[in-house]
Amino acid sequence: MTFFSDDTARRLVQNLESVDETGQVEYRILMWEQGNVYYRYLLPQAQFDPASEPTLFERAKAVPREYYVADVVSGLTRAAVSATDSLVYFKKKIPWEYDHDDPPERPRLVAEVVLHEARVCEFLLAHAHQNICRYVGYIPSDDGTTIEGLCFEKHGLTLYDAVITKVAFDRSAVLEDIHCGLMHLHSLGYVHNDVNPSNVVLSEDGRGIIIDFDSCREIGESLIDKKAGTFSWEREPCDISEPENDFYGLEKIREWIEARTTPFRRFFVGNGHPMTADLRAEDAEIDVWKSIWKAEKLASIRENLHCSMGGVANNVADGGCDQLLENGQWNLDMRGRRIKRKLKNHTSDKCGLERKTSFFRRCNCGQCQVIDPLEKDGIECFV
């Protein structure tokens, strides 16, 4: 998502990295916007030289607008503000996942998601709630026939950013705000289906406000082949839109906040290097949605990986779990957000650490130690 831009200016709007299991960048996906058209280029190398951008843009291919631009239909509210208004957040989909060599089976996939969210937001606009972000309306194209993006009331930090940057807020009150917002959705017959810290923002008066409704579906609706959930925050299986999906995400947020705000001391095994971790208790089972790396790999990957979803990272001292992540692949964008994931189930013969649903249980071999991703020598990375 990005902000509305000048029709004539060319802008590099995304620089996505495909990262292998060793933390090395395999290739990059570059996305430009010019004249309200997106262009995509797969850079088959790890390094990106900004000076080469004009040349690379000439090689880029335009993504078909019908793939990501939704048609204006009856019943939608046209925003009475511009996309650049300081009081609104303008949400615009960037179709980075479009592959010219392997076109999607649904040629209007992203457009369908945009239109779906607009319709859900129209319904919510008629049933307002203080813990549901207020929808302002859609921004039309110049000819008024298509949707360029959706506008929402603008608020402050996301809950994720507030916790990571240690901004003070009333945790209990915000969690209750999220619960109230979800109960309101459920009373209307809808489920959010993507409850995570990045989909909650804090208002100026400290209220928790739910955002992002492209996964919101009616209770009982099938989620197969539909956008729903975020890796490590979603209930598994998550094939049906039901309130339990939201309650699961809320409980994960509660645990995550507690883990991030209850510090204690830990030490690496083998090298005695002290690190801190924000976890509830030393013996607590840790839901690790980060990948586990060998200690000697830290130096090479530290600069490459930084995720935006928070949590904890695991480091493995010499000799432990070295075969845990076979054939894994992580695709991260420039902010480190996971955009695609391929990972084979695997159990380490040395320590018995097993993959469980979408996260790992903490290893008991005595060599896997948790490090604080906010420490100077820490890293954050996705499984």
Secondary structure as UniProt FT lines:
FT   STRAND          11..20
FT   TURN            21..22
FT   STRAND          25..34
FT   TURN            35..36
FT   STRAND          37..43
FT   HELIX           50..52
FT   HELIX           53..59
FT   STRAND          61..62
FT   HELIX           65..68
FT   STRAND          70..71
FT   TURN            74..75
FT   TURN            83..84
FT   TURN            86..87
FT   STRAND          88..91
FT   TURN            96..97
FT   TURN            100..101
FT   TURN            107..108
FT   HELIX           109..125
FT   TURN            130..131
FT   STRAND          135..140
FT   TURN            142..143
FT   STRAND          146..153
FT   HELIX           159..164
FT   TURN            165..166
FT   HELIX           171..187
FT   TURN            188..189
FT   STRAND          190..191
FT   HELIX           197..199
FT   STRAND          200..202
FT   TURN            204..205
FT   STRAND          208..210
FT   TURN            214..215
FT   STRAND          217..218
FT   TURN            219..220
FT   TURN            224..225
FT   TURN            231..233
FT   HELIX           243..260
FT   STRAND          263..267
FT   TURN            269..271
FT   STRAND          274..278
FT   TURN            282..283
FT   STRAND          292..294
FT   HELIX           295..297
FT   HELIX           298..301
FT   TURN            302..304
FT   STRAND          313..316
FT   TURN            318..319
FT   TURN            322..323
FT   TURN            326..327
FT   STRAND          329..332
FT   TURN            334..335
FT   STRAND          338..342
FT   TURN            349..351
FT   STRAND          355..356
FT   TURN            357..358
FT   STRAND          359..360
FT   STRAND          368..371
FT   TURN            373..374
FT   TURN            376..377
//
